[in-house]
Amino acid sequence: MLKSLPASISRAVVSGIDKHAEAQAAADHLAAIMAEIHGGNWRVSINHPRAVVLIYQNGDATNGGKD
């Protein structure tokens, strides 16, 4: 089931915060959801010139990386 975006992202859109910060907030939110699902420490890397967003587990999975 889809959750709504957190209020911080909604406020960012309404307040006119720059789009880079908005993208970072959305990626951080997805990383937090991945941590809830799979455990571990999740990281975000955004490369705007290459138009790539990477969200990855930082190698310390609580499930031993068997997910």
C-alpha positions as CSV (number, residue, x, y, z in Angstrom):
1,M,0.0,0.0,0.0
2,L,1.3,3.4,-0.9
3,K,1.9,5.9,1.9
4,S,1.5,9.6,1.4
5,L,4.7,11.6,1.3
6,P,5.8,13.1,4.5
7,A,4.7,16.6,5.4
8,S,8.2,17.9,5.0
9,I,8.2,17.1,1.3
10,S,4.7,18.6,0.9
11,R,5.8,21.8,2.7
12,A,8.9,21.9,0.4
13,V,6.7,21.9,-2.7
14,V,4.3,24.5,-1.3
15,S,7.1,26.8,0.0
16,G,9.0,26.8,-3.3
17,I,12.1,25.1,-1.9
18,D,14.5,24.3,-4.8
19,K,13.9,21.2,-6.8
20,H,17.3,19.7,-5.8
21,A,16.3,19.7,-2.2
22,E,12.9,18.3,-3.0
23,A,14.5,15.4,-4.9
24,Q,16.8,14.8,-2.0
25,A,13.9,14.7,0.5
26,A,12.0,12.3,-1.6
27,A,15.0,10.0,-2.0
28,D,15.7,10.2,1.7
29,H,12.1,9.2,2.4
30,L,12.4,6.2,0.1
31,A,15.6,5.1,1.8
32,A,13.9,5.3,5.2
33,I,11.1,3.0,3.8
34,M,13.6,0.5,2.5
35,A,15.2,0.5,6.0
36,E,11.8,-0.3,7.5
37,I,11.3,-3.1,5.0
38,H,14.7,-4.7,4.9
39,G,16.6,-3.3,7.9
40,G,20.1,-2.0,7.7
41,N,21.6,1.4,6.9
42,W,20.4,2.8,3.5
43,R,22.2,5.6,1.6
44,V,21.2,7.9,-1.1
45,S,23.4,9.2,-4.0
46,I,22.0,11.7,-6.5
47,N,24.0,12.6,-9.6
48,H,22.1,15.4,-11.4
49,P,24.4,15.7,-14.4
50,R,23.9,12.0,-15.2
51,A,20.2,12.0,-14.1
52,V,20.8,9.0,-11.7
53,V,19.4,8.4,-8.3
54,L,20.9,5.5,-6.4
55,I,19.4,4.1,-3.1
56,Y,21.5,1.3,-1.6
57,Q,22.0,-0.7,1.5
58,N,25.4,0.2,3.1
59,G,26.5,-3.4,3.7
60,D,25.3,-3.8,7.3
61,A,22.0,-5.7,6.7
62,T,20.4,-7.1,9.8
63,N,19.4,-10.1,7.7
64,G,22.9,-11.0,6.6
65,G,22.3,-9.6,3.1
66,K,20.0,-12.5,2.2
67,D,17.1,-10.3,1.1
